[in-house]
Amino acid sequence: MTSLTDRKNAAISRGVGMTTQIYADRAENAEIWDKDGNRYIDFAAGIAVVNTGHRHPKVIAAVKAQLDRFTHTCHQVVPYENYVHLAERLNALAPGDFAKKTIFVTTGAEAVENAVKIARAATGRQAIIAFGGGFHGRTFMGMALTGKVVPYKVGFGAMPADVFHAPFPIELHGVSVEQSLAALKKLFVADVDPGRVAAIILEPVQGEGGFYPAPTVFMKALREICDEHGILLIADEVQTGFARTGKLFAMEHHNIAPDLLTMAKSLAGGFPLAAVTGRAEIMDAPGPGGLGGTYGGSPIGIAAAHAVLDVIEEEQLCDRANQLGNRLKQRLAAIREKTPEIVDIRGPGFMNAVEFNDAKTNLPSADFANKVRLNALAKGLILLTCGVHGNVVRFLAPITIQDEVFAEALDILEASILEARS
Ligand code: PMP
């Protein structure tokens, strides 16, 4: 009989990578069961999508109620009230003490595309500055903004013009905030007139690039540079949003408001929905019909997102993220005593990561990180790696994870790291 993996290889483009061979059958909160009844603890959460857990009862109830009313009318043709209401809620919740407006789209990449379109329309400028190691999606502009060539840009030809990259400050890799800011200033001297720059985009905590938080001094400096030159600041909170970092949005850690904020993933707890929220006058720059899309703000995603926002508040998931993150970081600190390969443990709230170097060469070791991942998988814990060197294991468990399941996962994690040493 042909295995599912063989069928998948025959039917699906290899361009869609797969990190496990588990075929999901059902999932609940932080657990997934496969077709053969094997049970896994899910520390990937569909890549940061189910912060509120798989099939949160409130999210499912909201979606079921919506399914019984209508599933699609296209908001641009026959609008619906809960789309307007969700925009009102996000406008109130997003950082920034000013009038805001929102648009809904379907994916994180689309949110980034639209933020760039809006920034260009509002400023009448072209250029966009992003950072090395940043990730902003697989569409053409998202890909151009992404600061990693393999696998994201290889073979896809010319990127959209007028995209520039500066190095992201990561002390651990020898790039200080001062060096990063100096490189940005050099960009203005050598490559692009700041008067032509529409926006600077960054993730408050780099996600795919390795879970590196942007220091507050850096964020403040960027805000000042933007204000000095009339450049818009775009915070890409697609991965950091919705309580993951211990705040609803990671920008709240810095007390700095971006002009535009992109969100997706955990916004709708497992249903496709993304958004751009920003200063009202900037959001209004594109003309009617310039923004939108057939499925943008699907009634199903919108219904789910209302429930997600309720759950985050009712279950105090920001506090819970901080508690879980502290427990995880404490456990990793204890494992570090016996593991010279661990060179860093980091991350705000429950957006945590552990970074590995080779114990002999002290160079980043993707091999060690991958061993940890595979050991954990064999023991029933799904982990993800990340980082420009691939040497980081990141943790994205649902913030609703039950204490006993979390404790079990920490034991598996410890065993998997220690086993990778032998
Ligand atoms: N921006 C960031 C910061 C992301 O982490 C991602 C997805 N990993 C994206 C954009 C793209 O989102 P999507 O895959 O939904 O297009």
Residues whose N, C-alpha, C, O or C-beta is under 5 A from the ligand:
A	BS01	PMP	T107 G108 A109 E110 F135 H136 G137 E203 G207 D236 V238 Q239 A264
